[in-house]
Amino acid sequence: MRALQVVRPTGPSGVEVSEVDEPTPGAGDVLVEVHRVGVSFPDLLLSKGEYQLKPEPPFTLGVDLAGTVVATGADVTRFAAGDRVSGVLPYGGAAELAVVPEGATFALPDSVSYDAGAAIPMNYLTAHFALAERGGLREGETVLVHGAAGGVGTAVLQVARGLGARTVGVVSTEEKADVARRAGADEVVPLDGFKDAVTGLTEGRGVDVVVDVVGGEVFLDSLRLLAPQGRLLVVGFAAGQGIPEVRVNRLLLNNTDVRGVGWGAYAMVRPGYLAQQWEALLPMITDGVVDPPIGATYDLADAARALTDLDGRRVLGKAIIRVRGVTGP
């Protein structure tokens, strides 16, 4: 079968489509015929050898996937051949067949396309973990979202809305502002001068939660924007400007928090947690509150270009690789 593999940890230039042996599901595993694969930031870091996981090349990329169950291993009780599913893996999903643990496999409603199914898992489970688990978000609070036109940013906007919050997206261009608005942002402000703009929008109070996937220069002003007992959630450092530091005396002034959001490290070692998250998201998915913006689609043969576009911050929403030529939902 075909698989998208890192043959050299040199970034997209070291990624190739290779012929590999078909996998066999073990006990507790689901074998999925993959139709779509989401393109994620961990894929890019894995291709460069810069992720916390460092598998030995050659290895197969692919964190998010959607497809149809082909077979199940022993002890699998929730899925059968023919079921439409989404799934999430540390890596290994970008192939014509993939083995996914039952606990990381999710029933995909018939109304949800395979494109959307491959765009939801990592980003939206991360968003839910950030807001509900780490952020303690309450209905009526205000959430500021950096990188609001990207895959994680748009997911945070939609999940925050589903949890009853007001959202403010921060973007760097008008094109990205349109994406954030379509994703459901209540307000959108430009990156340049965002602190003053958000201060005005909130009549000087600030925001209850900041979700920061960017890092770098936005960090300090984000901290200053926190309302009393506000929480700044550190999700990533997409800006590539280094890892910011905080002088902890700032946290005393308004009883504010800086909290790390390491979804994978938390969720992957807690049996049943991913399924609980999916159940929490399902009403939002079926109601259309969760509706991931698909920024671009690529054939499997062009997957290295998808990673290059992601590296160049040219991807709006979620990029999708079409492993099989399926039309319709």
N, C-alpha and C positions, 0 to 999 in steps of 0.2 A: 504494500500500500504506500501511498505518498504521505510524507510528513515534512513539516517545516522545521528544519534543524539548524542549530548553531554548530557549525563545523570548526569555526575559529572564534574566540571571544574578542572580536574586533569591531563589534557593532553590526549594523545592517549589512556591511560588506562581507561579513562572515556567515551570513544566513543563506541557506540553500534548501530547495525542495529535493528530498532524497527518497529512494525506495528503501523501506524498512519492513521487517517482519510484522505480521498482524499480531496484536496482543490477545491474550486470553484472560478472561475475568477470573479472579480468585474468589475465595469466600468473602461475602460481603461487598462484592464489586458489581458494577453495572457496565456492560459493554455498549457503547453508544456509537451509532453511525452518525458522524459529525457532518452537519450541514453548514454551520456558521461558527466562526471563532472571533471573539472580540480582540482588538488590539489594545494592550494595556501598557502602562509605564513599567511595571515589572518585566514585561517581555523585552523592552528596550534595555533595561539594566542587566537582565540575564544575558542578552546578546553581547554586552560589553564586559561581562564578568564582574559587574559592580553591584550585584544584588547580594542580600545576605545569604541566600542560597547559592552555592557555586557548584552545580553539577559538572561532571567531567564531559567535555565535548567528545563525540557528537551527542547532542540531546535535543529533544523536541520541545519547541516553545508551545505556548497556548495556555492561558489562565482561565478564560471564559469560553464556554462552548454551548451550542444548542444543537439538538438532533433527535434521533429516534433510537429507542432501546432495541438492540439486536438480541441480546442474551443477558442472563444474570448468573452470578455465581451462587454458590450455596449460601443459605441463610438470608438472602435478600427477600424481603416481604412486601415492599411498597411499590415495586415496579415489575413490569412484564414486557415481553417483546411487543413492539409496536407503540409503546407509550412515547408521547412527545415530552422532552425534558430539556432543562438547562442544567449546567454543571459548572463547578469551579475546582481548579487544581492549582498546586504550586507551579507546575509547568507540565507539558505533555499533551495538551488538548488539541494542538494544531496538526491534526492528522485525519485521515479518512475514517479511522476507528480509534476510539479512546476508551480507556478503562477509568471509571470514576467511582470512588467509594460511595456506597448508598447514602451515607450521611451528607455527602456533598453534591447529591443529585436532587433536582427539584422538579416537580410536576409542572409542565408548561401549559397554561390554559389554551384551548383551541383558538381563542380569539387573538392570541399573541403570536406575532410572526417569529420565525427563527432569527431574523435580524435582531429584533428586540430581545429575544431570549438570550442571545449571546452578548447583548449590551448591558443586561441587568446585573448578573451575579456579583462580580467583585465590586463595582462602583456603588451599587445600591446597598449591598450588605455592609460595605465600608461606611456609607453615609448613615445607615441606620445605627450601626455600632457607635459612630462618632456622636450622633445627636442624642440617641436614647440612652445608650450605656455610659458613654464617657461625658457627654455634655449635660445629661439630666434635663433635657429640653422640656419646658412646660408650655402648654397651650397659651397663646397670647404673647409669648416672648418674641424678641427680634433677633434674627440671625444674619450676620454679615458673611458673605461667601466670596473669598478670593478665587481667581481662576474660574469665574462663574460660567464660562462658555465651554469649559473642558468636560471630559467624561465624568470625573468625580464631582466637579462643580455643579453641573446640571443635575446630577443625582442628588446632591445635597439640597439644592433648591426645591426639588420635587418632594423629597422625603420630609423636609422641614414643613412644607406646605401641608402634606398629609398629616403631620403631627400638630397642625393648628398654629404654626408660627408665621410671623411676618418675615419676609426675606428681602435682603438688599444684596444685589450682585455687584461685584467690582470687576471691570473689564478694561482692556487696553485699547480696543478699537470699536468703532460703531458697528462693524460687522459682528463682532463678538457680543455687543450689546443686544443686537437683534436675536441672537441665539439664546441669550440668557432670558430675554423677555418671553420668547416662545416656550422656554422651559418652565415658565411660571413665576419668574422673579416679580415681586411686587414693586420694587424700585431697582434701577440700575444706575450706577455712577461710574465715571471714568477713573482709571487708576491714578492719573495725575490729579492730585488734590482731593483724593477720596476722603481723607480725614475730615476736612472742612465740610465737604458735601454731606457726609453722613451725620456730622454734628448738627447741621441744619435740618436734615430730614427728621432727626430724633429730638429736635428742640433742645439740644444740649445734653440730653440724658445719656446718649451712647447706646450701645447694643448689649444684649444679654450674652450672646454667643458669637464668637468669630471662628469660622472654619478656614484654616489657612493651609492650602495645598501648595503655596508658592514659596514662602519663606523669604529670605533676603531682606530687602529694604522695607518691605511693607510691615514687618513684624512689630517694630517699635510703635508706629502710629496705630496699628491694630490694638496693641496693648493699651494705649492711651484712650482708645474709643470704648473700652469696656465700661458698662454701667456698674454700680455697686453689686458685688457678688457675681460679676460676669466671668465667663470662662472662655479662654482662648485655646482652641483645639488644634494641635500641631499634627497635620496629616502627611505633609511631604514638603519637598524643597524644589519644585519644578523650575523655579527661576534660575537655578544654577549659580546663585550668588553666594554660596556658602551657607553654613548653618548659623542662624542668629543666636545671640546670647541675651539673657535677661538679668538685670540687676534685681535681686529678689526684694529689695526694699520697695520697689514699685508695687509689688503685690499687696503690701500692707495698707496702701493709701485708701483703696476702695474694697478691700477684702476680695481681691480677684485671684483667679487661678490660671495657670498654664498647664494643660493636660496633654499628654501624648496619646495618639490614636494609632495603636498597632493592632489592627483588626485581625490579620492573619495569625500573629503570635498568640492572640487570645482565643480566637474561634476554633482554630484547627486542633487544639488540644482538649476541647470540651465537647464530648460526645453529645449530639443532639442540638447543640447551640445553633448551627447553621440552619437546621430545619425549623427551629423556633423563629429565627429571623425571617425566613421565607414566609412562614405563616403570618407574621406581622406585616409583611409587605404585600401579601396577596390581595387584601381589600383595596389597597392603593393601585395595584396592577389592574384588577378587574374594573375598578371605577375610572381608570384612565388618568389618575393623578400621577402615577408612575408611567411615563411614556418616553423612553430614552431617545433623545435626538441622535439620529444616525448621520454623522458628518460626512463619511465617505465609505465606499465599498471597493474592495480589491479582490481580484482572483488570487488563488493560492500562489500562482507563479509570480505575482507582483507583490507578495507579502513583504519582501525586503524594502520595497518602496514605501509601504505603509509605515514601517518602522522609521524610515528616513524622514517622512513627513511628520511623524510624531516627535522625533528628535528636534526637528526644526520648528516645533510649535505651530504647525500649519493645520492641525486637525481640530475641527470644531465639533463638539459633541463626542460621540464614540465612533471610531473607525471599525469596520467589520470586514473580515476575510470570508469570502464565499468559497467553501470547500467543495460543495456540490451545487449544481445549477437548479435549485428548487425555486419555484415561483409561488406566490400566494402565501398564506399563513403557515 
